Amino acid sequence: MSEQLNIELNSPKILSADEFAKIRADFPAEKKIVFTNGCFDILHAGHVDLLSRAREQGDLLVLGLNSDKSVRSIKGEKRPVTGQQQRAFVLAGLACIDYVIFFDEDTPYNLINKVQPDVLIKGGDWTVDNIVGRDIVEGRGGEVLSLPLLPGYSTTGVIRHIRENEIE
């Protein structure tokens, strides 16, 4: 049996909204802050593809991460599969992500209002008209984008595959 390392899953890229507000205050006006959000329960290639393309839309990518409480509210009691600190740690390890900030609500509206991004991005399963926070970003003269998803990748699909194949 292998020994598990006793490490704290933390990163300087995991911040509170208030901590980010201090960074935001000093961020150059000519640079673009990009924001996206999600549960990212089981990270897969579709997530990494979308996050990489989101980062290309500006100078800094802030990821709003649904807390465990928020995920349960949206997806049901069996989710998340992976706890929020572990999800945040893995996402913070991606070069394309500059900061990860948790939110407890069902939507990131309040967090978007605090971050004040220049570009707001969701995956292609969201129409621009339905993207939460659109009014905030467009009201500041920013841009809201729905980027096409990489076909064939979803957390639900990964979970279904594990269940159907009895993978433990």
N, C-alpha and C positions, 0 to 999 in steps of 0.2 A: 504494500500500500504506500502510495507516495504522500509525502508530507505537504500540507497546504501552507503556503506562505501566509503569514499573518501581516497583511498590508492594509493600510487605510486607503480606500478608494477615493482619492481626492486629487484635484488638479487646480493650478492657478487660473485655469480657463473656466472653472465653475464658479459663478458669481451670483450674488443676489441682485435684484433689480436696483437697489440703492447703491450697491458697489459699482454697477455698470453706469449709473447716472453720473458718477464722478468722472469716469472715463469719457462719457459722452460730452460732458461739459468742456473738456479739453481737446476734443476731436476736431481736426481742421474742417472748416465749413465746405471746402472744395472736395472733400473726400466723401464717398458714398457708403453709408451703413446699410447692409442688407439684413433682412429678418425673415426667418422661416420658422416653422414650428411643427411639432408632432409628438407622437408617443414613442416611436423608435424602439418598440418592445423587443424585437429580435432583429438586429441590424443585418441587412442583406445588400446585395449589389444594387438593387433599385434605389435604396436609400443613399448609398455612397454616390451613385451617379447623379441623383437630384441635388444632393448637397454640394457636390463639386461644381455643377453648373450654376447653382445659386451663388456660390462664392465668386464666380466669374462676372457677376453682374455689379460688383462694387469692390470696395477696398477692405471691408471688414464684414464678416458673417456672424450674426448673433442667432443662436438657436434657442427658441423657447421650447422647453421640454415639459410635457405634461407630467405632473407629479403622480405618484402611485394612486393617490385619492382621485385625481382627475381621470386617470386611465380607467379605474374601476367604474366611475360614474358614466363614462362614455361606452366602454367595451364590455362591462359586466364584471361580476365578482371573480371570475377565473383569470382575469388579467389585472395587472401585467404579469407576464411570464418572468420578466427580469425586473428587479427592483430599481427604483429611480437613481440611487447612487451609482449602481453598476452601469446603468444605461448612460448616465452623464459622463462617467469615467471613460467609457469606450468612445463616446462621441467626441469628448474633449481630446482624445488621442488622434483624431483625424486632422490632418494638416489644413484642410479647407475650413474648419470651424475655428473661429477666434474666441467665442465665448458661449457658454451654455448657462441658461437661466431657467429655473423651475417656475411653473405656475400651477396653482391649485384649482383654478376655475375650469369649467368645461371648454371655454374658449380663451385665447390669448389676448383678448381685447384690451384689458387693463395693462398688460405687459407691453403691448404694442404702443399704447399711449405713453408709457414711461420711456421706452426705448427711442421713440420718435425716428423710425428708420426712414431712409430715403427710397428704399426699394423693398417691397413686400412680395414674398414668393410662396406659392403653394404648388403642389403637384397637379398635373393635368386632370385629375379626377375632380378638381374644383374649377368652376367657371370664375372668371374675374369678378363678375357681379356678386358671387356668393362668398368671396374671401373676406373673412372677419378682419376688421381693421382697415379695410379699403378706404373708408371715409376719412380716417385719420391721416393716412399716407397721402392720398390724393389731395386732401385739404391743405397739406404743406407743399404741394407741387411735386410730390413724389410719384413713383411708378409702381403699379401692381401687376404682377405677372403670374400666369399659370403655365408652368413648364411641362412639356410632355413627359410621361412616365416611361421608364424602361419596361417594355412589355414582358409579362410572365413572372414578375417578382412582386410578392406581397407577404406580409407577416402571416396573414390568415392562411395563405397557401403553404408556407413553411410549416405552420402548426398542423394543418390538415395532412401534409406528407408524413410528418412524424407520427401522428395518430394512426394513419392508414398502414404504415409500415412497422408499427409497434417498436419504434426506435426509442431506446431509453438512454 
